[in-house]
Amino acid sequence: MVFSTRLLSLPHGRGSVCGLIVGLCLLVKPVPAQDAVFTGKVYPAFEAANCRGCHNLDGVASPTRLLFPPQQGTAESQIAAFGRSLVKLVDAADPEKSLLLTKPTKRVAHAGGERIKQSSTQEAAVREWVKILASYTTSQRAAALAYREEGSTKQPVIELRRLTHSQYNNSVRDLLGDITAPANQFPPEDFINGFKNQVQSQSISPILEEAYSASAEKLAAAAFRGGTDRHNLIPCKPSPECGAKFVASFGRKAFRRDLTADEKRRYGKLYSSGGAQLVVEAMLQSPAFLFWRNEPASRLSFFLWNTTPDEKLLDESLKTKADVERVARRMLADPRAKEAFDEFLSQWLRFDRILTAVKDRRAFPQYSRETAVAMTEEARRFAGDLVWNDRNFMELYTANYGFVNGDLANLYKVKAPDLEFAKVAFPVESERAGILGQALFLALTSKPDETSPTARGLFVREQFLCQKVPEPPPGVNANLPIPTEDKPMTNRERLGMHLSNESCASCHKLVDPIGFGFEKFDAIGGRREKLKQTFTPDRKAKNQQPVSVMLDLDTTGMVTGVPDSNFDSPRKLGEVLARTPQCQECVARQLFRYMAGRLETPADRPFIDQAVKRFRESQFNVKELMISLTWPM
């Protein structure tokens, strides 16, 4: 409760105690009795039912009219305001038909299933709240609808970002001419929010600290091997005066700013005692090199080039939006921009998963490490063609062609091109289109020996719709029935147990029906008309041969929550995604997360909405989208 400072000025003397009590009663503002129904009973019921799991900015129900406020840091008064805003889900003429009541109790179709048990005390609380909202006057209703789900308008302030391993490699390349990629030997980075550059994962562990130290020593020694300045880092003939010039010039490039007087003095002493090599070794271990400040030149450089800014960029005036846009366009014309976008793409589409995947060699003898690399190369060239040739980026999902080499041509059953990774059209009967029809997606979302409709559906939700599917409840048995010779089963039949189990169904109905639409493509992306299941006899059985069964495949699928989303092939799903607003917005949100190093917050929504608007107006030109994300940041 908040007490007004006017309490401090209440009159003393005769009647002051009574005055104080009256003042206290008047000035303390508890949640009104009606609101207490929501904050005390309904809101806890919704939380216990995990309605928030889908009804949040990243949830599968994000396009709906019900979005919960942030779970942390939301005051009781804000929760009450949220509760009042739910009047938009109430039918004043017939409260019993209100979606706020009928959806969570599954009296009408609800993708999340029955979250509030019918005839329970929780349902009684919801019904009570519905009746309260139904009684609102016109002015009360208008005031309630003025509530904004966005919550706080304050954006997170992130002052420092650590170099990612790829940024480290690129920075030492540009500073020292070193192309050995030393960070490839550092401890692996974690994927957080879908990327490896998120602030939550950017602390420096003792092992990484040791790796930085060893790398700095090797890089500095290599730069001055044999006592020679191999890359002309020193701008003059060795002398104390020259040492000062070297410290200032190299320090500005390494720290992405001018050195302070104290830094010039300290590194000047290092130069006097150990020469330029010692200065470089020390600077490469400095937090000023390993962490970059959230300043215009660095923001632009690490987003658009994935490396440290060069001298020309450090000299640029970046005080206005026009300045930033002018420089961003220049930077996007530089070859480094293509390399930087490739890094974003490799993380967004999770190239790492296919490059580390293991496939059953008996089932897929044609699969190899080289095949996996070819899959990533096809996706890289495919997306790059859309970006750098100013094509409609939503063709990422609908284009009827790929960029294949001999291995992929054999897998896709198309004629091998004369040149490696040349553009090749997919036959109509293949039902392939866009990234969803390419082997990369189909293989990285599969198991070693079979497909995984669940993994495929989850990937579509998370990567292409930016929707987070709730975690399964603890203790859920995820084992599926095992097909036998007497009872062979398709994945659709096996996964049916998830849809019949209420605790599983609420999540699996969000992902499995998407994955079923890909079942005509096996675990490495090859097309099949039927599912072949082979049963090997027991080792003790003599003179018995393996038995194979061919099963028909039902590839009808849908995207729950997306209107008119029935499909039965990657090509048709691609058409659905390309026209879906959530998918279009997701491209911008993924780029934002990569650029900002964090998830978007409610306060970022106006900025992202403007970026999406520009993306659409440009006919989905990704370069225009990237430029729109560079200001403000």
C-alpha positions, 0 to 999 in steps of 0.5 A: 500500500502507498501512503500519501506524504500529506499524512506528514502535514496533518494538524496536531492538537485537539482532534489530531488522532481522530484526524490521523485515523480518518486521513489514513482511511481516506488516503490508503487506496487498497484494490477495490472489492470488485477488483479483488475478485480478479486479483485474489481469485481469478488471476491466481486460477489463470496462473495455476492453469498456465494460461500465460504459457500461450497468452503472452507476446511470444506464445502461440496465442499471441495473435489473440485478444488475451495477453497477460502482463509480465509475470515479474514486476507487475503491481497489483493495481496493474493486474487489476487493470488487466482484469478489467480490460478482459471486458472485451471478452465478455458478452454483456447481453449473455454473460454465459456465452462470454469467451472469458468463461467458455474458452478456458472451460472448453465449452467452445473449441480451445486450442489450449484444452480445458484449463479451468475445470467445469463446476470447480471453484475456479470456474465459479470465480471466473463466472463471478468476474464475468458477471461483474464485467458484464454489468459495466456502464459504457464509461466503465467499459471504455476506461477498462479498454484503455488498458494497454498490455504493453506494460512498462514503456521503459526499454532495457539499457544494455551498456556492454556486450561481449564479443561473440566468438565469430566477432572475436575472429573477425575483429582480430582478422581486421586488426591484425590480419590474422585468419586462423580463427582462434575463437573456434577453439574457445569453449562453445557458446550457448544458444539463448533466445535462439542466438549465441550473442544474447546478453544473458550468456555473455559472462566470462568463465575462468576457462574462457578467461584463460582462452582469451589470455592464451589467444592474445599471446599467440596473436601478438607473437604472430603479428611480430614474428621474427621481430618484424611488423608483419602487417604494418601496425606501427605507423612510424620508425620505432622511438618513444614518440612513435610508441605513443603514436602506435598506442593511440592509433592501435588502441583506438581501433582495438577499443573502438574509441580514443584512449584516455590519458591514463590508458595512453600512459599505461600502455606507453610504459608497456611499449617502453618495456616490451615493445608493440608486441606486449601492447597488443597482447595486453590490449587484446585481453582488456575489457575495452576490447573484449566488451563493446559499448552500446555506441553508434559505430559499434552497434552498426558494425557488429550488427551489419558487419559482425566485426569491429568498426574500421577507422572510416566508420569511427570517423563518421558523424552518427548523430541523426537518423539520417546519418545512421541510415546513410552509413548503414546503406554504405555498409550493406554494400560492403562484402562484410555485410554478406558474411554478417548476414550468413552468421545471423542465418546460420544461427536462426536456422540452426546450422549447428544441429545438422552439422552435428547430427548423426543419421542411421547409416543403414537407413540412409547410406547416402548421408555424410558430413559432406551432405550436411555441409551441402545442406547448409550451403544451399540454405545460405545461397538461397537466402542470400539470393533473396537478400542481396538481389532485393527479392521478396524475402517471404519467398523464403517459404514459397520459392519453387527452386533451390541451390543444389550440388550433386549430392543434393540433386541426387537426394531431390531426384533432379538433374545435377547442375553443371556448376556446384550449387546452381539454381535448380527448379523443383518439379511440381510433383515434388511438393517442395518449396522454400526452406521448408522443402529443403533438406536442411530443415527436414533433416535437422528436425528429424531423429537419426532413423526417423522423422519427428513431426513434433520437432518439425512443428516446434521448429516452425512455431519457434523459428518462423512464428516466434511463438514459444510452446510451453514446456511439458508438465513434469513427470509426463511419460513421453514414450510412444508405442513401439510399432511391431510386425503385428501392429505397424504404426505411422508416426501420426498413429503413434503420436495419437496418444499425445492428443488423447492425453489431456496433459499432453494434448494442449501442447502437442496439438500446437506442434504435431499437426504442423509436423504431420504435413511433412511426413512424405519427407524422410529423416534426411529430406528425401521424398517417400510416398509411403512409410517403410517399416522393417522388422528384424527377427530375434537373433535366436530365430533361425532362417527368418528374414527381415519383414518390411511393411509399407504404410500409407501416409496421411499428410494433412496438417494445420497451424492451430491459431492461424486462419485457413491454414490447412495444408498437406505439403511443404509447398502449401505450408510455405504459402500459408506462412508467407501470407501470415502476419505473425510470420512476417513479423517474426522475421523482424523480431528475429533480426531484432533479437540478434541485433539487440542481444536480447528478447524484445520487451513490451516497450520495443513493440512500437519500434518493431511495429514500425520496422515491420511496416517498412518491411511490408511497404518495401515488398519484404526487402530485408535490407530495408528491414535491417536499416529500419532496425539501426535507429534507434537502438 
